[in-house]
Amino acid sequence: MLIPLPAVMVSCALPEGRPNIITVAWVGVACSEPPMISIGIRKTRYSHKIISESGEFVINIASEDQLKAVDFCGVVSGKDLDKFKEAGLTPLKAKRVNVPLIKECPINLECSVRYTLELGSHDLFIGEILATHMDEEVLDNAGRPDIAKLKPFVYCTKAHQYWGGFSKMLAEYGFTRGKTS
């Protein structure tokens, strides 16, 4: 019942194969030094095999503008379908991994699998973030993601709904102790 969760598109590829995209809502920060992120993927998914074999993936953080593509990539299998083509997405060459970024997504995180934890129906892939790409138009003056410009959305698993509209900052970290960033 941990809701809401970010919904991201994870791109993956094998050296001789067609790149694929899977939508994942089970994603989270795992470590800050070195920077790592985790994704939970059901063992039966086509992308699970690709990530297991390649040891690489890219987390593509979408905005509300990509909601249709996010949903599409989460409800169809890439086993017999080119999701980049069918969803109207553009693959871009990454700098550090052999997996394409999704051009339309304003933030892309290139990852190398450091650990795989077998948990049951899902495996948890913990990837070290090797490179980060952010479109200038979603950044604030300090070069950080501006939530209002990014227009992120979340997925509520039990209700099977996407929610957006994060337009109001409530407080800064440390506000209870009089600290600001």
PENOR-V107796 format. One record per pair of residues at least 12 apart in sequence whose ideal C-beta (glycine too) atoms are under 6 Angstrom apart, sorted by the first residue. I is the first residue (numbers start at 1). J is the second residue. Records with the same first field share a line. If there is no record, write none. Layout:
I->J + J
This chain:
3->156
4->154 + 156 + 163
5->25 + 154 + 155
6->27 + 154
7->25 + 70 + 155
8->24 + 27 + 59 + 61
9->21 + 23 + 60 + 62 + 70 + 73 + 102
10->22 + 24 + 57 + 59
11->58 + 99 + 100 + 102
12->47 + 50 + 51 + 57 + 99
13->99
14->50 + 53 + 54
18->82
19->91 + 100
20->47 + 50 + 78
21->73 + 83
22->47
23->70 + 73 + 74
24->39
25->155
26->40
27->39
30->126
34->128
35->129
36->126 + 128
37->127
38->124 + 126
39->125
40->122 + 124
42->121 + 122
43->123
46->77 + 78 + 79
51->125
55->113
56->97 + 99 + 112
57->99 + 111
58->99 + 101 + 108 + 110
59->109
60->102 + 105 + 108
61->105 + 107
62->105
63->106 + 150 + 151
64->151 + 153 + 164
66->104
69->87 + 89
72->87
73->87
89->102 + 104
90->103
94->110
95->131
96->110 + 130 + 131
97->110
106->135 + 138
107->134
108->133
109->129 + 132
110->130 + 131
111->127 + 129
112->128 + 130
113->125 + 127
114->126 + 128
138->150
147->166
148->167
